Structure formats: structure tokens, C-alpha cells
Amino acid sequence: MNLKRRWYDEHNETLKAFDILQKLDAEQKRRLSADLIEIVKQIKDLHKEEEEPQLSIGIERVMGLFQQSVNERRWYDKNEDLKYALKTMSTLPNEDFFNIMEGLAISLND
């Protein structure tokens, strides 16, 4: 039985992107992580310019971020660059996070 436990588990493109990311070598993960962090910064800057502030990401995601940093159970927790990039991405609104992951799934797919 495949239980979907995380807030992003229902998004197939995110799962595809994670599968692809997991197969990258350490240098590819490092370079991609730097690019992801830059993308997140740009998105956050765009949101700052909006007239209406973004809603909170929600208590479940905040708790998930805390537990993630404490438990380090996910495969990407073993790569500091990717761990930081994904944690940074997960602070974005769902739509932005999913758009980035969909873009990764499309652009990194063989």
C-alpha cells in the first residue's frame, strides 16, 4: 500500500522530479541546487511587489519543515545543497513549488 504522507505526494510531476533528482550525481545536484535557490529568490521578489500579500504556507508545511530538519529521513537530506534548495522551495506557495517541480520534471527528463 502506497500511502501519500507529504503535502506534495499528490502531485505526479513533483514525484517525477524527485525521482530524476535522486539519480543525479553530486556535482549536478550542487549546480541545480544553486539554480533552484536563485529561482526561489526571484519568485519571492516578485511576490513582494504584489499588492496583496501571499497567504501563509500553513501549519502542516511549517511543521513538516521543522521535522525534516530534525529527522533528516529523506534521501535528499544527505546532500546539503539539495536539502537547502528543497527546504527553501517548500516555503513558496504550492502553485509556485509545483510549477518549479513540473519544470524540472520536463527539462531533466531523458
C-alpha positions as CSV (number, residue, x, y, z in Angstrom):
1,M,0.0,0.0,0.0
2,N,1.5,3.3,-1.1
3,L,0.4,6.0,1.4
4,K,0.8,9.6,0.4
5,R,2.0,11.3,3.5
6,R,3.5,14.5,2.4
7,W,1.7,17.6,1.1
8,Y,3.3,17.2,-2.3
9,D,2.7,13.5,-2.8
10,E,-0.5,14.0,-4.8
11,H,1.4,16.0,-7.5
12,N,2.7,13.5,-10.0
13,E,5.2,15.9,-11.6
14,T,6.8,16.5,-8.3
15,L,7.2,12.8,-7.7
16,K,8.8,12.5,-11.2
17,A,11.1,15.4,-10.5
18,F,12.2,13.8,-7.2
19,D,12.9,10.6,-9.0
20,I,15.1,12.4,-11.5
21,L,16.8,14.5,-8.9
22,Q,17.7,11.4,-6.9
23,K,19.6,9.9,-9.9
24,L,21.8,13.0,-10.5
25,D,25.5,12.9,-9.4
26,A,26.7,15.1,-6.6
27,E,28.0,17.9,-8.9
28,Q,24.8,18.0,-10.9
29,K,22.8,18.3,-7.6
30,R,25.1,21.1,-6.4
31,R,24.7,23.1,-9.6
32,L,21.0,22.5,-9.8
33,S,20.5,23.4,-6.2
34,A,22.2,26.8,-6.7
35,D,19.9,27.4,-9.7
36,L,16.8,26.5,-7.7
37,I,17.7,28.8,-4.8
38,E,18.1,31.7,-7.3
39,I,14.7,30.9,-8.9
40,V,13.1,30.9,-5.4
41,K,14.7,34.3,-4.6
42,Q,13.3,35.7,-7.9
43,I,9.8,34.3,-7.2
44,K,9.9,35.8,-3.7
45,D,10.9,39.1,-5.0
46,L,8.0,39.1,-7.5
47,H,5.6,38.3,-4.7
48,K,6.9,41.2,-2.7
49,E,5.8,43.5,-5.5
50,E,2.2,42.2,-5.4
51,E,-0.4,44.4,-3.8
52,E,-2.0,41.5,-1.9
53,P,0.4,39.6,0.3
54,Q,0.6,35.8,-0.1
55,L,-1.2,33.6,2.4
56,S,0.6,31.6,5.0
57,I,2.0,28.2,3.7
58,G,0.1,26.5,6.5
59,I,1.0,24.9,9.8
60,E,1.4,21.4,8.3
61,R,4.1,22.6,6.0
62,V,5.8,24.6,8.7
63,M,5.8,21.5,11.0
64,G,7.0,19.4,8.1
65,L,9.9,21.8,7.6
66,F,10.8,21.5,11.2
67,Q,10.5,17.8,11.3
68,Q,12.5,17.5,8.1
69,S,15.4,19.4,9.6
70,V,15.3,17.4,12.8
71,N,14.8,13.9,11.4
72,E,16.7,14.0,8.1
73,R,14.9,10.9,6.9
74,R,14.5,11.8,3.2
75,W,17.1,10.8,0.6
76,Y,17.9,14.4,-0.3
77,D,18.8,15.2,3.4
78,K,22.1,13.5,2.7
79,N,23.1,16.2,0.2
80,E,23.3,19.6,1.9
81,D,23.0,21.6,-1.2
82,L,19.8,19.9,-2.4
83,K,18.4,19.7,1.1
84,Y,18.7,23.5,1.5
85,A,17.3,24.2,-2.0
86,L,14.3,22.0,-1.4
87,K,13.7,23.4,2.0
88,T,13.8,26.9,0.5
89,M,11.5,25.9,-2.3
90,S,9.0,24.4,0.1
91,T,8.4,27.9,1.7
92,L,6.8,29.0,-1.6
93,P,3.1,28.9,-2.2
94,N,2.0,25.5,-3.6
95,E,1.4,26.7,-7.1
96,D,5.0,28.1,-7.3
97,F,6.5,25.0,-5.8
98,F,4.6,22.7,-8.2
99,N,5.5,24.9,-11.2
100,I,9.2,24.6,-10.4
101,M,8.9,20.8,-9.9
102,E,6.9,20.4,-13.1
103,G,9.6,22.4,-15.0
104,L,12.3,20.2,-13.5
105,A,10.4,17.0,-14.5
106,I,10.1,18.3,-18.1
107,S,13.6,19.7,-18.5
108,L,15.5,16.9,-16.8
109,N,13.6,14.1,-18.3
110,D,15.7,12.0,-20.7
